[in-house]
Amino acid sequence: MRDIIIYSYFFSLTILFLFGSSGFVMIYYYLKNRDKKTPPVEPLKEFPEVTIQLPIYNEYYVVERLIKTACEIDYPKDKLELQILDDSTDETTEIISKLVKQYTKLGHDIKHIRRNSREGYKAGALKYGLSIARGEFIAIFDADFLPPKNFLHKTLPHFYRDKRIGLVQTRWEHLNSDYSFLTRVQAMALDGHFVIEQNVRNKAGFFINFNGTGGIWRKDCIIDAGNWEADTLTEDLDLSYRAQLRGWQFVFLNDVTSPAELPSEINALKSQQFRWTKGAIETARKILPRVWKSKLPLEKKIHATFHLTNNIVFPFILAAGILNVPLIFIKHQGGYEVYFAIMAIFVFAFIASFFFYLYSQKDIYKDWNRRILLFPLFMAGSMGFAVNNTKAVIEGLLKKKSEFVRTPKFSVVDKKDRWYNKKYVL
């Protein structure tokens, strides 16, 4: 039994070290490419037709500000179509109807689109909207976002650099990062993903992904890649890989931001993390065989594998935590000293994580030295999600299907705002 405990613990730490050390690889590419600029683009000389899709499901508190900011986007009205893809089952639909009438009178081409069923969830709504969209380019914003007024002027010119550019993704900015410790920690996690992972992978020529919102697609790219599919919980990640495997190129703009509201309630965050984790594993099962059968360079295949499977660490975080208890009694018994000596090197994986988030904070915030002080809390929070996300990993591996549970939004931006007395609380 002692051998089983020791070897299981050692194996768990080895997996954590392997994935943790990949952070050093990302830091290497970050330092190597951080002076590499996105190619300059010329301002728009002509205005292609654009469709903005706003997928909605029971968004009573935020739908009005979403539609309002979308209608304020700087672009010729005759070239811009807004699709409100409304699958709601509550008062949200009535709010949308009133707003659509209001903005139609102001000259906006805004359509309130309802389906007979919620089949395919968000992917199904986007696919249905795409089938009747008139735009050559398709921008997508979730309900918790505030589309920037200059979004199209900042993103569209990049499509004219190369006809094979199929997506332009912007960095998420946070409307309520200072609301609580929970939102601050989330902001740090997302900053690491965008500033380091997305930015570095894009500059180094590796796979990146559409983040489900705050980006704009070339319509032909979506169709060529097989359109939206609802067989995973991360339809955005799935389509991104299918498109890039078809030869489409993606652009990530670190200096163009799309503001969004972070979940302010722990159960909402757990639900979001569960969906992202399970969906990534489902996508890995679906896509990785295609990646490895492709003629891509080996380095690109390896990076894609780490990208799609990085959530696999959660079962091993949980296992290491549980095994720590019996190890308290075993480590002083003879015969295992060499294993415990070797285990000391695994701390280097955590050093990689520290620098990963240090650089992400330093890159975009003047007060980065204050923000990085939250790193221990961030690490503790990551470990605290081990049980929730381990369940997601297991369900993804076992192909267990589950409903797409959208993250509740409460329009909580200022510290005086409250969420606990509102509907949708999980």
N, C-alpha and C positions, 0 to 999 in steps of 0.2 A: 504493500500500500504506500509505503514511504517513497519507493521508486516511482510509482505512478504519479504521486503528487509533485515530486521534484521534476520529473521529465515533462509533465503537463505544464508546469509553471515555466520551465525553461523554453518549451515550444511556444507558449503564449508570448513570452517576452521577445522571442526571436521574430515572430510575426510583427509585433509592435515596433521592434527595432527596424525591420525591413521597411515598413511603411513610413515610420517616423524619419528614417534616414533619407527617404526620398525628398524630404524637405530641404536637405542640403543640396540636392540636385536642382531643385527649384530656385534656391538662393544663388547657386552658381550661374544659372541662366539669367536670373534677374540682374546680377552684377555685370554679367557679360553684355546684356542687351539693354540696360536701362537708359543708355544715351541714344539708342536707336529710336528714331522718331517715325511716327506714322507718315507715309508720303503725303505731301501737301496736295490740296485739291483746290480747284477753281470754284468760285461761287456759281450757283445755278444760273444758267443762261436761258433755260427753258424749264417748264414745270410739268413733269409727268403726272399722270393721274395716280393718286394715292388713296388707299383705303385704310382707315384706322379702325381696328377691331377692338371692342371693349367687352370681353366676356364677363357676364354678370350672373351671380347666383345668390339671391337674398343678401343684398348689400345696402340695407336701409340707411345706414349712418354715413356712407361715403359715396354713394352713387351720384349725388348732386354735384359734389365738388369735382368728381372725375369728369363728368360730362361737361361741366362748365369750363374746366381747364383745357379739355380736348377741343372745345369749340373756340378757344382763344389762341390756338396754334396759328402761327403766322404762315399762311399759305393761301393762294387764290381759292376762293370758295367754289368756283366752278371746276376745280381740279381735285377737290378733296371730298371724299365720302366717309361718313362715320357710320359704323355698324354697331348698334347696341345689341349684343348677342345675349338675350335675356332668357335664362332658364329659371327665373325666380318663381317661388310659390307663396310669396307674402306681399306686403304693401310696396315692396320695391318696384314692382311692375307698374303700379299706379303713378309713382313718382316719375318713373322713366317716361311714361306716356305724356304727362304734363310737360316735362322738359323737352321732349321731342317736338311737340306742338309749338312750344315757345321758340325754340331755335330754328325750326323750319320757317317760321314767320320772319326770322331775321336773315333768311337767305341761305342757311346751311343745308347741305344734302345729308341729312341724318335719318337713319332708318332704325326702327324698333323691330327687331327680328325675334320671333318666338318659334319654338319647335313644339311638335306634338309630344315629344318625350325627351328625357335628359340622356338619351342613349349616347355613350361615348364620353359623357361629362364634358370637360373643357375641350378635349381634342375633337369630340363630335360637334361641338358648337363652332369651333374654328373652321372645321372642314365644311360644315354647312354654309357658313358665312362666305368662305372662299369660293364656293360654287356659284355664288351670285354677286361677288365683288367685282367692281369695275376697275379697280386700281391695278396698275402695273407693279406697284410696290405695296406691301402689307405691313403696317405698323401695328404692334399689339401692346396694350397696357392693361394690367390687372386693376381691380377696383381700388386697391390701396395705393395707387400711384397718382402723381400729379404730372401729366405730360408737360414738359418744358415748352415754352412758347416758340423757341428757336429750334426745336428738335429736328424738324425736317430739313432745315437749312444746314444743320450740322452733320446730318447723316447721309442724306441723299447724294451729295457730290461724290462720295466714295464709291458708289456703284458705277460711276462713269470712268473710274480709273481702269477697270477691267470688267469685261462682260461676264467673267466667271465668278465675280463676287456675288454671293447669294444672300449674305446676311451682314448687317452692321449692328453690333450689340453695344449698348452704353453701360457705364458703371452705375450701380445703384447708389443713391445718396439717401440719408436717413432723416426723416422729418422729426422723429422723436427719440433720437439716440440718448438724450440726457433725461428721459422720463424716469428711468429707474435703473437699478443694477442689471436687471434682466435685459433691458433694451441696449444698455452700454455693451454688455457682453456679446449680444447678437451683432451689434455694429462692428465689433472687432473681428468676429468670425467672418462676416460678409466682406469686410475690407480686405482681409487676407485672401479670400477667394478671388475677388476682382483685381486688386492691385498686384498681387503676386501671381496667382494661378492663371487667370484669364489673360492678363497682360503678358506674362512670360511665355505661356504656351503659344499665344498668337505671334509674338515676335520671333519665337524659335521655330515656328512652322509646324507645331504640333496641333492635335485636335483641340478645339474649344467648343463650347456649347452655347446655344441660345438659352437664356435664363428664364424663359417663359413670359417675359414682359420687358419693357424698356428697350426693345429692339425693333428692327425693320427688315423684312424679307423682300427679296425679289420673288414675285409670284411664280415665275417659271421655275425657280429653284425648288419651291415647295412641291410643285406638281411633278417635276422631274425626279425628285427623291421618293415619290410614292405617296405624297400627301400625308396629312395627319393620321396617325394610328392610335387606337385607344387600348392596345394590349399591354401597356405599362402605365404606371402612375406618373411617369416623367416623360410625357409626350414630347416635350421640348428637347430633352437630351437625346431621345431616340431619333427624332427627325434630324437633329444636328449631325449625328454620326452618319446617318444614311445619306445625307446631302454631301458631306465631305468625302465619303467613300465613292460618290459619283463624280468627284473632281471639283466640286464647288469650293470656293474660298470664302473664309469669314474674316471680318474685321472687328476688332475690339477697340473702342475709343475710351481710354482711361480718363481723358480730360473732358469728356461730355457726360453729364450726369442726369439721371432720372430720379427725382425724389420719391420716396415711398415711406409708408408707415410701418414700423416694426411691430410684431405682436407684443402686446403689453401684458398678456395673461399667460401663465405657465402652461395651461392645458392646450391653448391655441398653438403655442410654440411646439409642444410635444406632438401634436397632430401634424403640424407642418414638417417637423423633423422625421416623423414616421413615414410620411408620404415621400419625402425626398430620398430617404435611405432605402426604402423598399423599391421605389421606382428605379433607382440607380442600379440595384442588384438585378432587377428584372431586365433592364436595358443591357447590362453586362451579359446576361445569359443569351439574350437575343442577338446582340451586335458583335461580341468578341469573336465568335467563329468566323464572321465575315471579315473582321479586321485581320485575323491571322491567315485567312485564305487569300487576302489581297496581295498585291505586289508592292505594298508600301515598304519603306526602309524598316529594318529591324528596330532601330531606335524609336521610330514613331509608333510601332506596334507595342513596344514595351511601355511607353508613356501612356498610350491609350488604355492599356491593361490596368496600370496603376490608377489612372483617372476614374475608370468605371468601377473599380473594385475597392476603392479606399475605405468605403464604409464597412468592409469586412473586418476592420479592426475592432468593432464594438463587442462582438462575442469574446474576443481575446482580452479586451479591457476588463470585461465582466469576470472572465475566468481568472485572470491574474488577481483581481480584487478578492475574489472568494478564496483562492488558494493561499492568500497571504495569512489567513487565520491559522491553518495547520502548520504553515512554515515557521510560525513563531516558536513552535515546540520542536520542530525537526532540525532547525538550522544549527542547534548546539550539539546535535548528535554526530558522531564520527562518520567519516566516509564521504561527506558531501561538500567539504570545504572548497574543492576546486570549482564546483558549480556556482557556489555563491560568490567566489572571486570573479568568475567570468561574468556573472550577472551585473556586476558593477559597471560594465561598459555600456549597458543599455541606457544609462542616464544621458548618453550623448544624443539619443533620439529626441529627448525633450529639449536639449539645447538647440537643435534644429528648429523645433517648433517656436521657441522663443524668438530667434532671429527672423523667422518667417513673418511673425506678427509685428515684430519691431520695425522691420523695413516697410511693411504695409502702412503702419501708423505714421512713420516718419515721412513717407512719400506724399501724404495728402493733408496732414494736420500740422499746424504750427505748434500746438500744445501736445505733440506726440509723447513727450516725456511724462506728462500727466496721465495720458490714456494708457500707456503701456503698463502702468502700475496695476491695471486690472487683469494682467495676464494670469496670475495665480488663480483668481476667481474664474477666469475663462476656462482654465484647465480643469478646475474642480467641477465646473458646470458640464464640461464635455464628458467627464467620467460619470457624472450624475445621470446623463442620458443613456448610459450603457444598456440598462435593462430595456428601456423603451425602444432603442434602436437595434438591439440584439433581436428582439421579437420581429422587427421589420426585416432584418437580414434573413432570418430563418424563413419567414413567410415568402420572401422573394426567391430564395433558393428552392423552396418546395412548390413554387408556382401557385401558391394560394392566392386567389383573387379577392380583392376587397374594394369597397366603394371609394371613390375619389372624395375625400372629405376636405372641403375647402377651409382655408384658415379664416376665422372670424375677424372682421375689422370693426373697430368701434369709434373711429375718428378721435383717437387719443393722441394728442400732439403736445399740448402744454401740461405742466405738472398739475394744474388744477383740474384737468379732465379726469373722468372716472369711467371705468369699464364694468365694475362689478354689479351695477344696477341696470345693466342693459341686456337686451335680448341677444341671442346667439352664444352666450357664455357656455362653454363646454363643461 
